Amino acid sequence: MLFIVSGKDHPNGIAARLEHRSGHRAHYENLGDDLILSGPYLDAKGEPIGSMIVMRREDQTAAESYVASDPYVIENVFHSVTLRRWDWFMKRPDDLVT
């Protein structure tokens, strides 16, 4: 199953984001092929203000557990986080396994 993680940073949260960025990236890189895509949300100046991650997990509980162990969640970088199951409908790669 595919899930979208959408995290929004606290206002003026760039320092915390940068402090914990390497751990956050390593956490999702550990998914290997189960990391489908990821990247930051940007403000009008091009500065990161949140994150969007699409990942594969076996069910909602596994996805919630993985998100809960994200350094950005643990270190309170995100002001809010949502997790939603997602179906890639348009322009879906033919070889995508969900």
N, C-alpha and C positions, 0 to 999 in steps of 0.2 A: 504494500500500500504506500502511496505517496502522501506526504504531509508538507505543508508550508508552515514554517516558523517565521513569525513577523515580530521583531522586537524594535521598540522605539526607545531611544536614549532619553535620559533626563535632560532638561534644558541645560545648555552649556556643559554637556557631559563629555567633551572631547578628551579631556585629560584622563578620565577614568577609562574611556574607550581605548586610548593608546596604551595605557598601563597594562591592560589585560588582553590586548589584541592577540598576542602570540598564543596564549592559552586557548582563547576562543577559536582561533583558526585551527590549532592542533586538534582540538576537540572534534570539530567537524571533519577535518581531514582523516581522522581515525575511522570514519565511516567507510573509507575506500570507495568502492563502486556504489555504495548506498547513498553517497552524497551526489545529488543530481546536479544542482547548481546553487550558487550563493553569491551574495554581494551586498554592499551597503546601500541604504537609502541616502540620498544626498539632499542638502538644502540648496537654496538659490545660488550660493557661493561655491557649491561643489564640495562642501564639507560633509563628512559622514554624520548621520543623525539617527541611525538605526541599522537593522540588518534583516535581510530576507534569505531564508535557506529553504531549499526543497530537498527533502531526504526521504529515503525508503526505510520503513520500519515494518515489522510484522503485524502490529496492531496499535491502537490508540494508547494503550498502557505503556508499551515499549517506547513510543514516540514521546509521551509525557515524561517518562523516566530519563530519556536521553536529554531532553531540553532542560530538565531540572538540574542536570550535572554540567551544563554549559557555564564556563567561568563568568560570562557576562550576566548570567542569572544569579549565580552564587555571590558575585561581588557587587550586585545591585547596579550594574551599568545600565540595564534596561529599566525604564520607567514602567513599561508595560510589555507583555509578551502574549501573543495569541498563537495557538496551534490549531490547524484545521486540516482535515483530510482533503485531498485534492485529486482531481482527475485531469491529466494532461490531455486535452481534447484536440485542439488545433495545432498543426505542425509538430505533432508528437513523433519522436524518432521511431522508426519501424522496429528497431531492435530493443526498445525500452522494456524492461521486465519490471512489473509492479508487484 
